[in-house]
């Protein structure tokens, strides 16, 4: 056999095997079951008006170190609430978290390396660091002046790769950071202006180019632009890409690898256009499209969260419907490896639901959903088989 013929046959065989593998993976993805959930179980929170308008006002975390995910939620104008997991996804009575004032947004993570999740609670002017204790309480460790953007939010991420969680928060036109010291205290960090932004309304941790430095997606509510912000490992961020037409007055942004290339893609909520949009990243810090692929997000969507609810390796999205007063619900968008996850229906929950929190609440290895509304926490346990 000539070398030319051998190379041609080898190339054909490789292409044939690749085609078979691709077809098998596509078939496996296509045959994955749509996510299913048990009917919502509602737990009173004692709130009169719910968590309020922040992008992330409800979080899941193991705050007492018992190995089960609990839920904490802001209570607009009052002290945040916490409901502790009693086991099997059943929650106890809500209690207040004292030591804060005017909290609208929460983030969860272990900021002092004691093995328990803590809370970072953000008000319009201050960020509070609350240590989770083993006896189902919280202790205020520190507080710092940090100013709001178009919405109140602070997130946790390790932006300098030292294994300690840091804080990032959006102002109206930039990103303010604080460096974590690993003991529940935070030092002043740099401020990064985002050129072209004037009303930053939400941010999320992301990996947009595959390097070791954490990045951000940031949403500008006035211009309806999603910014991809590349981190340099010091707490500074610069614009690497822009995504236009991200909905009318967009309010929330989330990151997930939608197409399995190892790079985070983006989901955005356009609250006043009733839309949810998804867009793929190009692996270089930008986006592969000018605008997101937009779908109907329900009446008055405010926020979204990603989880893999059918265990097929593709992220699925849950979208809140705060204005659907006749049928309070969240919408499920099932991932399929593309920028257009499939709308697979709604799940009934408590009235005026805000942002969903995702965790395995009953320990069965599957992602569940918790969402807080005006006066109750709804827990949706995953029953997908």
C-alpha positions in Angstrom: 0.0 0.0 0.0 1.4 3.4 -0.9 2.0 6.0 1.8 -0.5 8.3 0.2 -3.2 5.6 0.2 -2.4 4.7 3.8 -2.6 8.3 4.9 -5.9 8.7 3.0 -7.4 5.6 4.6 -6.1 6.6 8.1 -7.7 10.0 7.7 -11.0 8.5 6.5 -11.0 6.1 9.5 -10.3 8.9 12.0 -13.1 11.0 10.4 -15.4 8.0 10.5 -14.7 7.3 14.1 -15.1 10.9 15.1 -18.4 11.0 13.3 -19.6 7.9 15.1 -18.5 9.4 18.5 -20.2 12.7 17.7 -23.4 10.9 16.7 -23.3 8.8 19.9 -22.8 11.9 22.1 -25.6 13.7 20.2 -28.0 10.8 20.6 -27.1 10.5 24.3 -27.8 14.2 24.8 -31.0 14.0 22.8 -32.2 11.0 24.9 -31.6 12.7 28.2 -34.8 13.1 30.2 -36.4 16.4 30.8 -35.9 17.5 34.4 -38.8 16.7 36.7 -39.5 17.8 40.3 -41.8 16.9 43.1 -44.5 19.6 43.9 -43.1 22.5 45.8 -43.0 22.4 49.6 -43.5 25.8 51.1 -41.9 27.0 54.3 -43.1 30.3 55.9 -40.3 32.9 56.2 -42.2 35.5 58.3 -41.5 38.1 55.7 -44.1 40.7 54.7 -42.7 41.7 51.3 -40.0 39.2 50.3 -36.3 39.5 49.5 -36.5 42.5 47.2 -35.1 43.4 43.8 -31.4 42.5 44.1 -29.9 40.1 41.5 -29.0 37.5 44.2 -31.0 37.8 47.3 -31.3 34.0 48.2 -28.3 31.7 48.6 -27.7 28.1 49.6 -24.8 27.0 51.8 -23.9 24.7 54.7 -23.8 27.4 57.4 -23.6 25.1 60.4 -21.2 22.5 59.0 -23.6 19.5 59.3 -23.1 18.5 55.6 -26.5 19.7 54.5 -27.3 22.8 52.4 -29.3 25.5 54.1 -31.0 28.6 52.6 -30.5 32.3 53.6 -32.5 35.1 52.0 -32.7 38.9 52.3 -35.8 40.4 53.7 -36.1 43.8 52.1 -35.8 46.5 54.7 -35.4 44.0 57.6 -32.8 41.4 58.8 -32.0 38.5 56.5 -33.7 35.1 57.2 -32.1 31.7 57.4 -33.8 28.3 57.2 -31.7 25.3 58.3 -31.9 21.9 56.5 -33.2 19.3 58.9 -32.3 16.4 56.6 -33.9 14.9 53.4 -34.5 18.5 52.1 -36.9 19.4 54.9 -36.4 22.8 56.5 -36.9 24.1 60.0 -38.5 27.4 61.0 -37.0 30.7 59.7 -35.0 32.8 62.0 -33.5 36.3 61.7 -29.8 37.0 61.2 -29.0 39.9 63.4 -26.1 42.4 63.1 -26.9 43.9 59.7 -29.0 46.8 58.4 -30.7 47.3 55.1 -29.3 44.1 53.5 -30.6 43.4 50.0 -28.1 40.9 48.6 -26.3 37.8 49.9 -23.3 35.7 48.8 -22.3 32.4 50.5 -18.8 30.9 50.9 -16.2 29.9 53.5 -14.3 33.1 54.1 -12.4 32.0 57.2 -11.4 28.4 56.3 -13.3 26.8 59.2 -15.3 24.4 57.0 -18.6 26.2 57.3 -20.1 28.6 54.8 -20.4 32.2 55.8 -22.4 35.1 54.4 -21.4 38.3 52.7 -24.4 40.6 53.1 -24.7 43.8 51.0 -26.7 46.9 51.7 -26.6 50.1 49.6 -23.6 51.4 51.4 -22.0 48.6 53.4 -20.9 44.9 53.1 -21.2 42.7 56.2 -19.2 39.6 56.9 -21.2 37.0 58.9 -19.6 33.9 60.2 -21.7 30.7 60.2 -21.6 28.9 63.5 -22.1 25.3 64.4 -25.0 26.2 66.7 -27.2 27.6 63.9 -26.3 31.2 64.5 -24.1 33.8 62.8 -21.5 36.2 64.2 -20.8 39.6 62.6 -17.0 39.6 62.0 -16.5 42.8 60.0 -18.2 45.4 57.9 -16.8 47.7 55.2 -18.1 50.7 53.2 -19.0 49.6 49.6 -21.4 51.5 47.4 -24.1 50.1 45.2 -24.6 50.1 41.4 -27.9 50.1 39.7 -28.8 47.2 42.0 -27.2 46.0 45.3 -24.9 43.1 44.9 -21.6 41.7 46.2 -20.1 38.3 45.0 -17.4 36.0 46.3 -14.6 34.8 44.0 -10.9 34.1 44.3 -9.6 36.7 41.9 -5.9 36.4 42.8 -5.6 32.6 43.0 -4.4 32.5 46.6 -7.1 30.0 47.7 -9.0 32.7 49.7 -12.3 34.2 48.7 -12.4 37.8 47.7 -15.3 40.3 47.2 -16.3 42.1 44.1 -19.2 44.5 43.8 -20.5 46.7 41.0 -20.9 50.4 41.3 -22.7 52.3 38.6 -19.8 52.4 36.2 -17.1 50.0 37.6 -16.1 47.1 39.8 -14.9 47.6 43.4 -13.0 44.7 45.0 -11.7 43.7 48.4 -9.0 41.1 49.0 -9.8 38.2 51.3 -7.2 37.6 54.1 -8.5 34.1 54.8 -9.7 34.9 58.4 -13.0 36.7 57.6 -11.4 40.1 57.2 -10.9 41.8 53.8 -8.3 44.4 52.7 -9.0 47.3 50.3 -8.7 46.2 46.7 -8.5 48.1 43.3 -11.4 49.7 41.5 -11.8 49.0 37.7 -13.8 51.4 35.5 -15.9 49.7 32.8 -15.8 52.0 29.8 -19.3 52.4 28.3 -21.1 51.4 31.5 -23.2 53.8 33.5 -25.7 51.7 35.4 -24.1 48.3 36.1 -26.9 46.1 37.6 -25.4 42.7 38.1 -22.2 40.7 37.9 -21.2 37.1 38.1 -17.9 35.1 38.4 -16.8 33.5 35.2 -14.0 31.9 33.2 -14.0 33.6 29.8 -10.7 32.6 28.3 -9.4 29.5 30.0 -6.5 31.0 32.0 -6.0 30.8 35.7 -7.4 34.2 36.5 -11.1 34.6 37.4 -13.2 36.9 35.2 -16.6 38.5 35.3 -19.7 39.0 33.3 -21.2 42.4 34.1 -24.6 43.7 33.0 -25.4 47.3 32.2 -29.1 48.1 32.7 -29.3 51.3 30.8 -27.5 50.3 27.6 -28.7 46.7 27.7 -25.1 45.5 27.3 -23.4 42.5 28.8 -19.7 43.1 29.3 -17.1 40.3 29.5 -14.4 41.5 31.9 -11.1 39.8 31.9 -9.3 39.5 35.3 -5.6 40.0 35.6 -5.1 38.2 38.9 -4.8 41.3 41.0 -8.5 42.3 41.4 -8.5 44.5 38.3 -10.7 43.8 35.3 -10.8 45.1 31.8 -13.4 44.9 29.0 -12.6 42.0 26.7 -16.0 41.7 24.9 -19.5 43.2 24.6 -22.9 41.6 24.0 -25.6 44.0 22.8 -29.4 43.8 23.0 -29.4 41.9 26.3 -33.0 42.8 27.0 -35.0 45.9 28.1 -33.7 46.9 31.5 -31.7 43.7 32.1 -31.5 42.7 35.8 -29.5 39.5 36.1 -26.6 37.6 34.6 -25.2 34.1 35.1 -22.4 32.0 33.8 -22.2 28.4 32.7 -20.5 26.3 30.0 -23.4 25.7 27.7 -21.6 24.0 24.9 -19.0 22.0 26.8 -15.8 23.7 25.5 -14.5 24.5 28.9 -15.3 28.2 28.7 -18.2 29.9 30.5 -21.1 31.2 28.4 -23.7 33.7 29.6 -27.4 33.9 30.4 -29.1 37.3 30.9 -32.6 38.4 32.0 -34.4 41.3 30.4 -37.0 42.0 33.0 -39.1 44.6 31.1 -38.8 42.8 27.7 -39.9 39.5 29.4 -36.9 37.7 27.9 -34.1 35.3 28.8 -31.1 35.3 26.5 -28.1 33.0 26.1 -24.9 33.6 24.2 -21.7 31.6 23.7 -18.2 32.9 24.4 -15.5 32.7 21.8 -12.8 31.4 24.1 -10.7 34.6 23.7 -12.6 36.7 26.2 -15.4 37.9 23.9 -18.6 36.5 22.5 -19.3 34.5 19.3 -22.4 36.6 18.5 -23.4 40.2 18.5 -26.5 39.6 20.6 -27.9 36.8 22.7 -30.3 34.2 21.4 -33.5 35.4 23.1 -36.5 33.5 24.3 -39.7 34.4 26.2 -38.7 34.4 29.9 -42.2 34.6 31.4 -44.1 37.6 32.8 -41.6 39.7 34.8 -38.5 37.5 34.9 -36.0 38.9 37.4 -33.2 36.3 37.8 -31.8 33.0 36.7 -29.6 30.2 38.0 -27.9 27.3 36.3 -27.8 23.6 37.4 -27.6 20.2 35.7 -31.0 18.8 36.7 -31.0 15.7 34.4 -27.3 14.8 34.8 -26.5 14.9 31.1 -23.6 17.3 31.5 -25.4 20.2 29.9 -26.3 23.2 32.2 -30.0 23.8 32.6 -31.5 27.2 33.6 -34.2 28.2 36.1 -35.8 31.6 35.6 -38.1 33.4 38.1 -41.5 34.9 37.2 -42.1 37.5 39.8 -45.0 39.1 38.0 -47.0 36.0 37.2 -49.6 36.6 40.0 -52.1 34.1 38.6 -49.7 31.2 38.4 -46.6 31.9 40.5 -43.8 29.8 38.9 -40.3 29.4 37.7 -39.5 28.4 34.1 -37.1 25.5 33.3 -34.8 25.8 30.2 -33.1 22.4 29.5 -29.6 22.6 28.2 -28.8 20.9 24.9 -25.2 21.9 24.2 -26.2 25.0 22.3 -27.0 28.7 22.9 -30.7 27.9 22.8 -31.7 25.7 25.8 -35.2 24.3 25.4 -38.1 25.8 27.3 -39.5 22.6 29.0 -42.2 24.2 31.1 -43.0 25.9 34.4 -42.9 24.8 38.0 -45.4 26.2 40.5 -43.9 27.9 43.5 -44.8 30.5 46.2 -46.0 33.9 45.0 -43.6 36.7 43.8 -40.6 34.3 43.5 -37.2 36.0 43.4 -33.9 34.4 42.4 -33.6 30.6 42.6 -30.8 29.0 44.6 -29.5 25.6 43.4 -28.1 22.8 45.7 -28.5 19.1 46.5 -30.9 19.6 49.4 -31.8 16.0 50.1 -28.4 14.4 49.4 -29.4 12.2 46.5 -26.8 13.6 44.2 -29.2 15.7 42.1 -29.5 19.5 41.9 -32.7 20.8 43.6 -34.2 24.3 43.5 -35.2 26.7 46.3 -36.8 30.1 45.7 -38.1 32.7 48.1 -41.2 34.7 47.5 -43.1 37.3 49.5 -43.7 35.2 52.6 -42.4 31.6 52.0 -39.5 29.5 50.7 -40.5 27.0 48.0 -38.3 23.9 47.8 -38.5 21.8 44.6 -36.8 18.4 45.0 -35.5 16.8 41.8 -37.2 13.5 40.8 -35.5 13.1 37.4 -34.7 9.5 36.6 
